[in-house]
Amino acid sequence: MTQAQGADISRIDKALEPSRRYRNAMTSPPRSALSWALCATSFGFTAVQLDVTIVNVALPRIALDLHAAIAGLQWVVDAYTLAFAVLLLSAGALADRLGPRRAYLAGFALFMLASAACGCATSAGQLIAARALQGMGAALLVPSSLALLSYVYAHDGHLRARAVGWWTAAGGVSIAAGPVIGGLLLHAFGWRSIFWVNLPVCLIGIVLTLRTLPDLGAAALQRSLDLIGQILAIAALTGLTGAVIEGGHLGWHAPLVLWGYALAVCAGALLIRVESRSASPMLPLGLFRLPNFTPAVGFGVAVNLTYYGAIFLISLYLQRVCGYSAIRTGLAYLPLTATFIVSNVVSGRVSAHFGPRVPMALGAVLGLIGFGLLLRLNAASSFGAMLPPFILIPGGMGLGVPAMTGAILASVAPERAGTAAAVLNAARQTGGAIGVAVFGAMVDSDLASIVPALHRAALCSMLLLALAGAATRAITPGRSRSVPADSGDPSPMPVSAD
């Protein structure tokens, strides 16, 4: 054997090492190790999702303290979700290069620093910038946490479905509990405390990660960061979201708004063209040709758009129309938290036995009914009238999202889980940002506009969830199984029809 041949074999052997680790993961780890790994990966998702909604209860107080208008409040919410969305795909590639555990730890560190900056902000501009930095940390946390979870449970598809249910439940509970925790913290310590609370959460997550999760190293199939694709994605999504937010108070024909829409269209078209020709695309368009992938992603966009947009308006409705205090508003969201816990766990069990289509379809129907009940609310509505939609809307989301996530993981080999998770969550967070922008643009400075805006948002949500429910017909029925993870292609995992 020549020296050159030996060097080639050494490089190939090094490249295949992560795939061997995936293959070795097909043997069952101890249950205690699985539980701790699930807990560790859930902490990152918990921190990320908590900050999606915890800020909503504090918006009126932030507006008074930092002199922010409705558009400024929309940017406080959307700076986070938008940065999260546009950077997720590059974060998936970065996780491939660093290894998912290293990317996960880096995400925790950045998220902590950004949360501290939010807590110290003295102007709306500073808060918006710090929220964008939080979104960058969140982008590192989510795909790497799901990639680690997929690796740890690669030996058993049924256990993986249940683990995804619990992982999603942790994030779902955080989304629902955000307003509750925010209301309590706001009442006791002020609005800055909703950001300081992230520091102990991230520290616990770092300790658990170091003690329980394996260092997988870099993936065998490393991708470049695709800077051109990243720039185009930022331009397209920022242009669209900014045009919708600013159009609400500048007018839809204002030059800045029209330029925003033009930027979104041109950058979006260029992004598709560039990614279709790139050897290492940030957005692998081939994923959308896999069974279940496209309908599942579309379902996630519809769910996030409707839910995040509705939560933004409901917080304004409760405090500005119904006169609820911050703590009473937080307590009003308790039914959402309880429903999320139950429906997320039920979804994992149902998906393990019947496949993802059934819980996704049922979730869309429940959400549609819940948004329909929002049409009955007015300025004099009692909490009893609010309770049914406050149960049905998160119940539908909690039932459908874990099944949707399981469908995504079942459509790709485990080595591609990080990329697939990044695409899914980028699409979902984009939907959430657009939901806040569109639904928030329905409100003007007049308090009387909030109830009509809530009704219009409910009608839009009903239409989107009806389309999402119809899209579940394209989801392949059956239960997913694992495939050998050392096959280098992104082919779907086989499913059985039993």
N, C-alpha and C positions, 0 to 999 in steps of 0.2 A: 504494500500500500504506500502510495506517495504521500509526501507531506501535505500537498494540496488536497488530496482526497480525504486525508485525516481531518484537515481543517473543515472541509465541507460537511463531513459526517458529524463533527462536533457542533457545527452551527445548526444542523438539522435536529440533532438530539436536544439541543437547548430550546429550539423553537417548539418541539413537541412536548416539552416537560409539562406545561399547563394542561395539555390535553390528557396526559397520563394521570394528572391529579384529578381531572374530572372523571376519568374512567375508574380510578381507585375509589371515588366517592360513591360508586354504585353499591358498595358494601355498606350495610346499615350501621350508622354511628349509634352510640348509646342515647337513650331517650333524654337523659339529663343534658347531654351536650347539645342535642337538637333544641331543647327548650331554651337554654341559655343563648344559643345562636339566634333563635327567633326573637328573643328579648332584645339582644344587641342590635339587630338590624331594624327592629321596630322603633327604637329610640330616635334614630335619624329621621324616619318618616314621621314620627310624632312631632318632632320639633318643626319640621317643614310645614306640615299641615296645620299645626296650631297657629302659626303666624299668618296663615291664609285668612282666618276668620276672627282671631282674637282682637284684631285692631278695629273691627267694625263697631263694637260697642263704644269704643273710645272716640269715634269720629266727631261727634258733636263737641266734646270737650277739647279735642285737638284743634277744631275749627276756631273755638273761642280763644284758646291760649296762643295759637300760632297765626291767627287772623287768616285762615284758609277758606276759600270759597268752595262750592260744590265740586268744581273742576279740580281744585287742589286736593280735595279729599279722594276723588277718583284716582288721582295720580299716586297718593299715598298707598292705596290698595294695589293699583296696577303696576307701579314701579317694581314691586316685589314679584308679582305673578308674571309680568312681562319678561323681566330679567331671567327668572326661573325658566320660562318657556323657551326663550331664544338660545339660551346657553346649554340646555339639557343635552342636545345632540353632540356638541363639542365636548361636554363633560363626559359623555359616554366614551368618546374616543380617547380622552385624557385618562379615563379609568382603565382602558385597555393598555395604555402605555405605562402607567404607574403601577397597575394592579388595583383591584377593587378595594382592598382594605386600606391601602395608602391614600387613595382618592377619598374614601369615606372619612378617614381621620382629618384630611385636609379640609373637607367640607365642614366638619364640626368646628375646626379652628376658625375658619373664615366666618361661619355663621355666628359664633360667639363674639368676634370682634365687631361685626356689623350690628348685632343686637345692642352692644354697648354704645355704639355710635348713635343708634336710634334713641336710646335712653338719654343721651346727652344733647340731642338736637335742640337748637334754639330758634329755628325758623322752619317754615314749610319746605323750603328748598333743601336744607340740610337733612330733614327727615326723609324726603323723597330720595335723595342720593343714598342715604344709609339703607333705605329699604331696597334699593336696587342692588346694593352690595350683599344684603341678606339673600336676595334671589340668586346671586352667584353661588353662595355657599350651598343653598338648597339644591341648585342644579348638580353640584358634585355629590350630594348625599343620596338622592333618590335612586339613580340608576345603579350606583355602586352597591347600595343596600340590597336592592332586588337581585343583582347579580350574585352577591354573597349568599343570599337566601336560596336562590336557585341551585347554587353549587352544593350547599350543605344538604339539601333535600333531593339531590339528583338521583338517589338510589330508589325512590318510590314516588310515582306520580300521584297516587292518592294522598299520601302524606303531604306532598308539595301543595296540592290543591287546598288542603286544610290549613297549611302554614300560610299560604297566600291569603286565605280568609282572615286569619288572625292578624297578619301583617297589615292588611287593608283595614281591618277593624281598628287597629291602633291609630292609623291615620284618620279613619272615619270618625272615631270617637274624639280625636283632637279637633277635627273640623267642627263637630257639633258642640264640643265642650269649650271651644275657643271663646264664644260670647259669654258663657257662664263664668269661666275663669277670668275673662277680661272684666266683667261686671264687678266681681268680687274684689279684684285687685284695684280697679279704678276707684271703687268706693273707699277702700282702706288706705291706699298709698298714692293714688293719682295715676294719670295715663302713662307715665314713663315706666311704671312697674311692669306693664305688660311686655316690655322688651327685656327688662332685667331678669325676668323669670326664666328666660332662655339659657342663661349662663349655667345654673346648676343642672338643667336638663342635658345640655351638651357635655358637661363634665362627666356625668354619669354614663352617657353614651360612649365617650372616649375610653373610660375605664373598662366598660363591658367589652368593647371592641378589642382592646389590647389583650384581654384575658380569655376571650371565648372564640374569636373568629380567626380563621387561618389566613396567613399571608400567601396569596396565590401567585404573586409575582405578576409580570406582564403577560397578556394573552399572546397565544401563538400567532393570531391573526391581527397584528397591530395595524391601526389606521392612522393616517396623518390627521392633523387638526383641521384641515380644509378651511383655511382662513377666508378664502373668497366666498365660499358657501356660508360661513358664519356671518360675514359682513352683510351679505344679501339678505339673510334671514332676519337679522336685527333691523335692517332698513325696512323690509316689508312689514314686519309685525309692528314696529314702532310707528311707521307711517299710518297703518290702518287704525291702530288703537288711539294714537294721538288725534287723528282726524275725527274719530267718533267722539272722543272726550271734548275736544275744543269746539267741535261743531255745535255742541249743546248750548254754549254761551256766546260764541262768536257768530253763529249763523252758518247754515250748511253751504252757503255760497261764498263764504269768506275765502280770500286767496290762500291763506295758510291751510285751511281745511282741504281745499281742492288740490293743493300741492301734496298734502299728506296722502290723499287717495291715489294720486298719480304715482307717487313714490312707491306705495304699496303694490300697485298693479305691475309697474315696470320691474321692481326688484323681485317680486314673486315670480314673474315670467322668466327672468334671468336665472333665478335660483333653480327652477325646474330644468332649464336648459343646461346649466353648469353641472348640476348633480347627475344628470343623465349621461354626461360625457366624462365625468371624473373617474379616475382609476380607484380612488379611495374617498368616496363621497361622505360628507357629514350626514346627509339624509339618504340612506340607501333605498332608492325607489323600488328595487326588486322586492323589498319586504312586502310591499303592498300587493304583490301578485300571489302571496302565500294564502292558503285557505284560512279563513277566520280573521286574518289580520286587519284588512280594511274595514269590514263591518264593525269589528270590535273597537277600532280607533274612532270611527264615526260615532259610535255609541258613547264613548268617553267624552268626546267634544260636546255632544248635546247635553249630557248630564252635568258637566262642569259649567257650561255656559249658563244653563238655567239655574243651577243651585247657587253659584257664586253671585250672579246678578241679583237673584232674589234675596239673598242674605243681606246684600248691600242696601236694598230698598226696605226690607223688613226692619232693619236696625233704625233707619230714619223714620219709618212709620211708627214704631213703638215709642221712640223718644220724642219726636217732634210733633206727631199727630195725637197719639194716645197719652202723652205726658208721662211715660214711664221714666223712673230714675235709672241710672246706670246699673245698679245692683238688681233692680226689678226686671230690667231688660235681660240681664244675664240669666236670672232664674227662669224667665219665660222660655229660654232655650233648653231647659232641662229635658223636656220630652224628646227633643232632637237627639240629645246625647244617649238617652236610654234606648231609643229606637235604633240608632246606629249600632250600638253594641249587639243587640239581639239580631238584627237583620244581617250584619256582616258575618257573624258566626253561623247563622242558618245558611247563608249563601255558600260558604265553604263546604258545608255538609251536603247541600243539595247538588252543588257542582260535582262533588266527588262521586255521586251516585248517578246523576242524570245528565251530566255535561253542562256546559255554560249557557245553552240557549234558553232553557226554562227559567232560571233565575233572572236572566237579563230581560226577557220579555215581561215577566211579572213585575220586575222593578220599574220598567217603563210605564206599565199600566198604573201601578200605585202612584208614581210621581205625577202622571197626567191627572189622575183624580184629585190629588192633593193640590195641584196648581189650580184646578177648576174651583176648588173650595175657597181659594184666595179671592175669587171674584165676589164673594159674599161680604168681604170685610169693608168696613167704612170707619169714619172717625169715632163712632159710638159703639163699635163692636166690643164685646166682652172677651175675656181670655178663653172662655168656653167655646166661642166661635172660632178662635184661632187654633185651638188644640188639634182638631182633626187634620188640617193641612200640616201642622207642625209635627205630626206623627207620620203621615203618609208620604210626604216629600222626602225626608231622610230615610224612611223605611224603604222606599223604592231605590234611592241611590245606594243605600247600604246593601241591598239585595243584589243589585246589578253590577256594581263596580268590582267586587272580588271575582265574580264569574268572568267579567270582561278581562281582568288581568290574567286569570288562569288561561283564558283562550289565547291571549297573546303569548304567554310562556309556552303553551302547548304547540304553537305554530312554528317555533324555531328551536334549533339545537341549543343546549345549555351554554355553549361558548358565546352564542349570539344574544344571550339574555340581557346583557347590559345595553347593547345597541337597541334591541327591541323595546326595553323598558324606557330608554331615553326618548325614542320616537313617540311611544304612547303618552308619556307624561308631558312631553313638549306639546303635543296636540291638545291634551286635556287642559294644561295651564294656559295655552293660547285661547282655548274656548272660555276659560274662566275670566281672563283679562278682557276679552271682547264682551262677555256678559256684563261685567261691571261697567264697561264703557257704554254699551248700548242702553242698558236699563238705567244707568245713572244719567244718561243724556235725556231721558224722558222727564227729568225733574228740573224745574227752574227754581228761582229764589223764593217763589211763593209756596208756602206750606200747603195750600190747597191743591197743589199739583201732585203731591206725593201719592195720595190714594188713587187717582186716575192712572198715574204711572205704574203703580203696583198692579192694577187691573190689566193694563196693556202688556206688562211683562208676563203676567200669568197666561194671557192668551198666546203670546209668542212661545212661552215654555211648553204649553200644551201641544202646539203644532210640532215643535222640535222633538218632543218625547214620543209623539205619535209616529214620526218618521224614524226615530231611533228604534222603537218597538218593531216597526215593519222590517228594519234592517236586520233584526235578529234572525229572520228566516234564512239568511245566508250563512249563519253560524252552523258548522258541522255538528250534529248531535253526537252524543257518546262521551266517553270518559277518556282523558288523555293519559298516555303512558310515556315513560322516558325512552329515549333512543340512545345508542352508544354515542357518547359525547366526543369521541375523537374523529368523527366524520367531519371533514372540514367545511362542508357546504351548509348553507342555512336552510336546508330542506325541512319541511314540517315534521313534527313527531307524529307517528302513526296514532290513529284513534280507532277505537272499536265501536261498533254500533250497538253493542249489547246494553 
